[in-house]
């Protein structure tokens, strides 16, 4: 539906071109690619690194013994910094969401520059792979902070267990038990969750294919996906509201 002056309504634009699917794709892509290229590092699901480091120790491997435990405090510090900086920017009237998106894009671009052309990493505790690891972790920390503070109504973009659970519950309720008045809202939420889970899964699959096909050059993809997420966020923000 168009509004006066030929503009597209915000609610209809949201259905067609919003940042959530791009961010979900990015979360799956970065987590999978980081896991493959950096010997089991989880960039978004950072608590999972305690599992992989324990497994590495049990098997006698020593790669990532320093980097993986540091991933959680780096993640936490960046989330805190993003929140404090966001508040300060809001007080100053600066476009905090835009600036946080730019910071994520810059971190992913730096990670791509570090990884591109490199044949592979032996020990991820060396400076180059450690820098790449922390760029990815910091970028995903910003993405998580942005979701919590600016996109809380959207499905989480870096972890889909809760989204899958809620989606299945909604499907069951739609098939059996939902009152007619609640069905439109349930359908809409289930559709959003399904789209998010599908985008995350697509990111995981394409990251695996990209790593097999291009190695560390596959890290060139995330900054462009993050750029698309920012562009869609800007388009959604500028669209006129209904009414």
JONORSUL-V158483 format. One record per pair of residues at least 24 apart in sequence whose C-alpha atoms are under 10 Angstrom apart, sorted by the first residue. I is the first residue (numbers start at 1). GAP is how many residues later the second one is. Records with the same first field share a line. If there is no record, write none. Layout:
BEGIN
I = GAP + GAP
END
This chain:
BEGIN
1 = 241
2 = 238 + 240
3 = 236 + 237 + 238 + 239 + 240
4 = 236
7 = 232 + 233 + 234
8 = 228 + 231 + 232 + 233 + 234
9 = 227 + 230 + 231 + 232 + 233 + 234
10 = 225 + 226 + 227 + 228 + 229 + 230 + 231 + 232
11 = 225 + 228 + 229 + 230 + 231
12 = 224 + 227 + 229 + 230
13 = 219 + 222 + 223 + 224 + 226 + 227 + 228
14 = 218 + 219 + 221 + 222 + 223 + 225
15 = 177
16 = 216 + 220
17 = 211 + 212 + 214 + 215 + 216 + 218 + 219
18 = 210 + 211 + 212 + 213 + 214 + 215 + 216 + 217 + 218 + 219
19 = 132 + 135 + 138 + 206 + 207 + 208 + 209 + 210 + 211 + 212 + 213 + 214 + 215 + 216 + 217
20 = 127 + 131 + 134 + 135 + 136 + 137 + 172 + 175 + 176 + 179 + 209 + 212 + 213
21 = 133 + 134 + 136 + 171 + 172 + 174 + 175 + 176 + 177 + 178 + 179 + 208
22 = 135 + 174 + 177 + 178 + 181 + 203 + 204 + 205 + 206 + 207 + 208 + 210
23 = 117 + 120 + 121 + 124 + 133 + 134 + 135 + 173 + 176 + 177 + 180 + 199 + 202 + 203 + 205 + 206 + 207
24 = 119 + 131 + 132 + 133 + 134 + 135 + 136 + 171 + 172 + 173 + 174 + 175 + 176 + 177 + 178 + 179 + 180 + 205
25 = 132 + 133 + 170 + 171 + 172 + 173 + 174 + 175 + 176 + 177 + 178 + 179 + 180 + 181 + 182 + 197 + 200 + 201
26 = 114 + 117 + 131 + 132 + 173 + 174 + 176 + 177 + 178 + 181 + 195 + 196 + 197 + 198 + 199 + 200 + 203
27 = 112 + 113 + 116 + 117 + 129 + 130 + 131 + 132 + 133 + 172 + 173 + 174 + 176 + 177 + 195
28 = 129 + 130 + 131 + 132 + 169 + 170 + 171 + 172 + 173 + 174 + 175 + 176 + 177 + 178 + 179
29 = 129 + 170 + 171 + 172 + 173 + 174 + 175 + 176 + 177 + 178 + 179 + 181 + 189 + 190 + 192 + 193 + 196
30 = 78 + 106 + 107 + 109 + 110 + 128 + 173 + 174 + 177 + 188 + 189 + 191 + 192
31 = 105 + 106 + 109 + 127 + 128 + 169 + 172 + 173 + 176
32 = 169 + 171 + 172 + 173 + 174 + 175 + 176 + 179
33 = 170 + 171 + 172 + 173 + 174 + 175 + 176 + 177 + 178 + 182 + 183 + 185 + 186 + 189
34 = 98 + 99 + 102 + 103 + 173 + 177 + 182 + 185
35 = 98 + 173
36 = 171 + 172 + 175 + 176 + 179 + 180
37 = 78 + 83 + 84 + 85 + 87 + 92 + 96 + 171 + 174 + 178 + 179 + 181 + 182
38 = 25 + 26 + 29 + 30 + 82 + 83 + 84 + 85 + 86 + 87 + 91 + 92 + 94 + 95 + 178
39 = 24 + 25 + 29 + 82 + 83 + 84 + 85
40 = 24 + 28 + 84
41 = 26 + 27 + 28 + 30 + 83 + 92 + 95 + 96
42 = 26 + 29 + 30 + 91 + 94 + 95
43 = 25 + 28 + 29 + 32 + 90 + 91 + 92 + 93 + 94 + 95 + 96 + 97 + 98 + 115
44 = 27 + 28 + 31 + 92 + 93 + 94 + 95 + 96 + 97 + 99 + 100 + 113 + 114 + 115
45 = 26 + 27 + 30 + 92 + 95 + 96 + 113 + 114
46 = 24 + 25 + 26 + 27 + 28 + 29 + 30 + 91 + 94 + 95
47 = 24 + 25 + 28
48 = 24
61 = 62
62 = 61 + 62 + 63
63 = 58 + 59 + 60 + 61 + 62 + 63
64 = 58 + 59 + 60 + 61 + 62 + 65 + 66 + 69
65 = 58 + 59 + 60
66 = 58 + 59 + 60 + 64
67 = 56 + 57 + 58 + 59 + 60 + 62 + 63 + 64 + 66 + 67
68 = 56 + 57 + 62 + 65 + 66
70 = 60 + 63 + 64 + 67
71 = 59 + 62 + 63 + 65 + 66 + 67
72 = 62 + 65 + 66 + 69
73 = 64
74 = 60 + 61 + 63 + 64 + 67
75 = 59 + 61 + 62 + 63 + 64 + 65 + 66 + 67 + 69
76 = 61 + 62 + 65
77 = 61 + 64
78 = 59 + 60 + 61 + 62 + 63 + 64 + 67
79 = 59 + 60 + 61 + 62 + 63 + 64 + 65 + 66 + 67
80 = 61 + 62 + 65
81 = 60 + 61 + 64
82 = 56 + 59 + 60 + 61 + 62 + 63 + 64
83 = 59 + 62 + 63 + 65 + 66
86 = 59 + 60 + 63
96 = 50 + 54
97 = 49 + 52 + 53 + 133 + 136 + 137
98 = 132 + 133 + 135 + 136
99 = 131
100 = 39 + 42 + 43 + 45 + 46 + 130
101 = 38 + 41 + 42 + 45 + 125 + 126 + 128 + 129 + 130 + 132
102 = 121 + 124 + 125 + 128
103 = 35 + 36 + 39 + 40
104 = 31 + 32 + 34 + 35 + 36 + 37 + 38 + 39 + 118 + 119 + 122 + 123 + 126
105 = 34 + 117 + 118 + 119 + 120 + 121 + 122 + 124 + 125
106 = 29 + 33 + 117 + 120 + 121
107 = 25 + 27 + 28 + 29 + 30 + 31 + 32 + 33 + 35 + 115 + 116
108 = 24 + 27 + 28 + 29 + 30 + 31 + 32 + 111 + 112 + 113 + 114 + 115 + 116 + 117 + 118
109 = 26 + 27 + 30 + 110 + 111 + 112 + 113 + 114 + 115 + 117
110 = 25 + 26 + 109 + 110 + 113
111 = 24 + 25 + 28 + 108 + 109 + 111 + 112
112 = 24 + 104 + 105 + 106 + 107 + 108 + 109 + 110 + 111
113 = 104 + 106 + 107
114 = 102 + 103 + 105
115 = 100 + 101 + 102 + 103 + 104 + 105
116 = 98 + 99 + 100 + 101 + 102 + 103 + 104
117 = 97 + 98 + 99 + 100
118 = 97 + 98 + 99
119 = 95 + 96 + 97 + 98
120 = 95 + 96
121 = 95
132 = 87
136 = 83 + 86
139 = 84 + 87
143 = 83
153 = 36
154 = 35 + 38 + 39 + 42
155 = 34 + 37 + 38 + 39 + 40 + 41 + 42
156 = 37 + 40 + 41
157 = 39 + 40 + 42 + 43
158 = 38 + 39 + 42
159 = 37 + 38 + 41
160 = 33 + 34 + 36 + 37 + 38 + 40 + 41
161 = 36
162 = 31
163 = 26 + 27 + 29 + 30 + 31 + 33 + 34
164 = 26 + 29 + 30 + 32 + 33
165 = 28
166 = 24 + 27 + 28
167 = 24 + 25 + 26 + 27 + 30
168 = 25 + 26
END
